[in-house]
Amino acid sequence: MAARGKHRRPRMNTLTRGIIAAGTGGAALALPIVGATGAQAAQPAQAAQVAPAAVPQVSLVTYKVVAGDTLTKIAKKHSTSGGWQNLYKANRAVIGDDPAVIRPGLKLTVGTKNVQTSTKTATATKASTASAVTPAAAKTYTNDLDGWIRESLDIMAQQGIPGSYDGIYRNIMRESSGNPQAMNNWDSNAAAGTPSKGLLQTIDPTFNAYHVAGTSMDPFDPVANITAACNYAAARYGSIDNVFGAY
């Protein structure tokens, strides 16, 4: 995604398309990665009943800009660590290159909060999430641009994210020429330490903010990159189909 308000990512060695959800890159307001793993140890004869343990989960705290707001006011209101500077870094992709200009209606990430849930609830949620992505995951996709776009479109359909094959393909060819390892090291985002990455050239803060559960947390992953970028485009422009230039 070009100069203004770009979105981009970290390095990846292989093109993996896993099913995992996720956190923030480089910006001060970290969007934590929270996962639950279970280890079944114990020998059959020694299995014991264990009371459900609390599993910490983290959700984003967002704020919708209103007329008269400034980053300084918002940072003070939400006690943002690092003040308006860190608030801007975490939301640069949404705000754009000028931190003094924030439009009413913009949705900013101002922090995170912990949510407590029982092991039983966490297990049910995990099962539900896995079930939600099963239809797309059950299909076979080719490991090329056509397959990546089609897999992303299936995930987008499940999540209610608008977009068409032609709209995605057109923007990919403009942004990366179809190279999932493409990275912009020269524009304003790169100068700020958040280079644009992947097929649709997202910067880490934007990728993390618009990441879609069930896709890889690697911004270089083709399917994860396409899906997050389309999610961002839907929020800002209505659909990736409405994007015809730098976004």
C-alpha positions in Angstrom: 0.0 0.0 0.0 1.7 3.2 -1.1 3.0 6.2 0.7 0.1 7.6 2.8 -1.2 5.4 5.5 0.6 2.3 4.5 0.6 -1.1 6.1 3.6 -3.5 6.1 5.3 -6.5 8.0 8.2 -8.7 9.4 10.5 -11.2 7.7 9.5 -14.7 6.8 11.6 -17.6 5.5 8.8 -19.7 3.9 5.4 -19.0 2.5 3.4 -20.6 5.2 -0.3 -20.5 5.5 -1.1 -21.5 9.0 -4.2 -21.0 11.2 -3.2 -18.7 14.0 -4.3 -15.3 15.4 -2.4 -12.4 16.6 -0.4 -9.3 17.8 1.3 -6.1 16.9 4.5 -5.2 15.1 6.9 -2.4 15.8 4.4 0.2 17.2 4.3 1.3 20.8 0.8 0.1 21.5 1.4 -3.6 21.3 -1.5 -5.7 20.1 -0.5 -8.9 22.0 -0.5 -12.4 20.7 -2.6 -14.6 22.9 -2.7 -18.3 22.4 -3.9 -21.3 24.4 -2.0 -24.6 24.2 -2.8 -27.8 26.1 -0.4 -30.4 27.2 -1.8 -33.8 28.1 0.7 -35.3 30.4 0.1 -37.8 33.3 -0.1 -41.5 33.0 -3.6 -43.1 32.6 -3.6 -44.4 36.2 -2.8 -41.0 37.7 -5.2 -38.8 35.7 -6.7 -36.2 38.1 -9.6 -33.8 38.0 -8.4 -30.3 37.8 -10.6 -27.3 38.3 -10.9 -25.0 35.3 -8.2 -22.5 35.3 -8.5 -18.9 34.2 -7.1 -18.2 30.8 -6.0 -14.6 30.2 -7.1 -13.1 26.9 -6.5 -9.7 25.5 -8.8 -7.5 23.4 -8.1 -4.2 21.7 -9.4 -0.9 23.1 -10.4 1.4 20.3 -11.6 5.0 20.2 -13.6 6.8 17.5 -12.3 10.3 16.8 -14.8 13.1 17.2 -14.6 16.8 16.1 -12.1 18.7 18.2 -10.0 15.7 19.1 -6.2 15.8 19.0 -3.8 13.0 19.5 -2.6 14.7 22.7 -6.1 14.8 24.1 -6.8 11.2 23.2 -3.5 10.0 24.7 -4.2 11.8 28.0 -7.8 10.6 28.1 -6.7 7.0 27.8 -3.4 7.3 29.7 -1.5 6.1 26.7 2.1 5.1 27.5 4.5 7.3 25.5 1.9 10.0 25.0 0.7 11.1 21.6 3.9 10.0 19.9 3.3 6.4 20.6 -0.4 6.7 19.9 0.5 8.0 16.5 3.1 5.3 15.8 0.5 2.6 16.6 -2.1 4.2 14.3 0.0 5.8 11.6 -1.5 3.6 8.9 -4.9 4.9 9.7 -4.0 8.5 10.4 -1.6 9.1 7.6 1.7 11.1 7.4 0.5 14.1 9.4 -0.2 13.4 13.1 -1.8 16.9 13.4 -4.6 15.9 11.1 -7.1 13.4 12.4 -10.5 13.2 10.9 -13.7 12.6 12.9 -14.8 9.0 12.5 -11.3 7.5 12.4 -11.1 4.4 14.6 -7.9 4.4 16.6 -6.3 1.7 18.7 -5.6 3.2 22.1 -4.6 0.2 24.2 -5.5 -3.3 25.2 -7.5 -4.9 28.1 -7.4 -8.3 29.7 -10.4 -10.5 29.7 -10.7 -13.5 31.9 -12.4 -16.6 30.7 -12.6 -20.2 32.0 -10.7 -23.1 30.4 -14.1 -24.5 29.3 -15.0 -21.2 27.6 -11.6 -20.9 26.0 -11.8 -24.5 24.7 -15.3 -23.8 23.3 -14.1 -20.6 21.6 -11.1 -22.3 20.1 -13.3 -25.1 18.7 -15.8 -22.6 17.4 -13.0 -20.6 15.6 -11.5 -23.8 14.1 -15.0 -24.8 12.9 -15.5 -21.4 11.3 -12.4 -21.7 9.1 -12.9 -25.4 8.3 -14.8 -24.9 5.0 -12.0 -22.8 3.5 -9.2 -25.0 5.0 -10.8 -28.2 3.7 -10.4 -27.0 0.1 -7.3 -27.5 -2.0 -5.6 -24.4 -3.2 -2.7 -24.0 -5.6 0.5 -22.5 -4.1 0.5 -19.6 -6.4 -1.1 -16.2 -6.8 -4.4 -17.6 -8.1 -4.6 -20.1 -5.2 -3.7 -17.4 -2.6 -6.4 -15.0 -3.8 -9.0 -17.8 -3.9 -8.2 -19.0 -0.4 -8.3 -15.4 0.9 -11.7 -14.8 -0.8 -13.2 -17.9 0.9 -12.0 -16.6 4.3 -13.3 -13.1 3.5 -16.7 -14.6 2.6 -16.8 -16.3 6.1 -15.9 -13.0 7.8 -18.2 -10.7 5.8 -15.3 -8.8 4.2 -16.2 -7.5 0.7 -13.9 -7.8 -2.3 -13.6 -9.5 -5.7 -10.9 -11.5 -7.4 -10.3 -8.8 -10.0 -10.1 -6.1 -7.3 -7.5 -8.0 -5.3 -5.5 -9.1 -8.4 -5.4 -5.5 -9.8 -4.1 -4.1 -6.5 -1.5 -6.9 -6.0 0.0 -6.3 -9.4 0.3 -2.6 -8.7 1.7 -3.0 -5.2 4.1 -6.0 -5.5 3.8 -7.5 -9.1 2.7 -10.7 -7.4 5.8 -11.1 -5.2 4.9 -12.2 -1.7 8.4 -11.3 -0.5 8.2 -7.7 -1.8 9.3 -5.0 0.7 9.5 -1.3 0.3 12.6 0.1 2.0 12.5 3.6 0.6 9.2 5.5 1.3 8.0 7.4 4.4 6.8 4.3 6.1 10.2 2.6 5.7 11.9 5.8 7.0 9.6 5.6 10.1 10.7 2.0 10.7 7.6 0.3 9.4 8.4 -0.8 5.8 5.6 -2.1 3.6 5.5 -5.8 3.1 4.0 -8.6 1.0 1.6 -8.9 -1.9 -0.5 -5.9 -0.9 2.3 -4.0 0.9 1.0 -3.6 4.4 3.0 -2.1 7.3 3.1 -4.1 10.5 0.7 -1.9 12.6 -2.0 -2.1 9.9 -1.5 -5.8 9.4 -1.8 -6.4 13.1 -4.8 -4.2 13.5 -6.7 -5.7 10.6 -5.4 -9.3 10.9 -8.1 -11.9 10.4 -8.3 -14.7 12.9 -7.5 -18.1 11.3 -4.7 -16.7 9.1 -1.0 -16.6 9.8 0.5 -13.8 11.9 3.3 -13.5 9.3 2.7 -10.4 7.2 4.7 -12.0 4.4 2.3 -15.0 4.3 0.3 -14.5 1.0 -3.2 -15.4 2.3 -2.7 -13.5 5.6 -1.4 -10.4 3.8 -4.3 -10.3 1.3 -7.0 -10.9 3.9 -5.7 -8.3 6.3 -5.2 -5.7 3.5 -8.8 -6.4 2.2 -10.1 -6.0 5.8 -8.3 -2.7 6.1 -9.5 -1.5 2.6 -13.1 -2.5 3.6 -12.9 -0.4 6.7 -11.4 2.6 5.0 -12.8 2.5 1.4 -15.7 0.1 1.6 -13.9 -2.6 -0.4 -10.5 -3.4 -2.0 -12.5 -3.0 -5.3 -12.6 0.7 -4.6 -8.9 1.1 -4.4 -7.1 2.2 -7.6 -3.9 3.7 -6.2 -1.9 4.3 -3.1 -3.9 3.4 0.0 
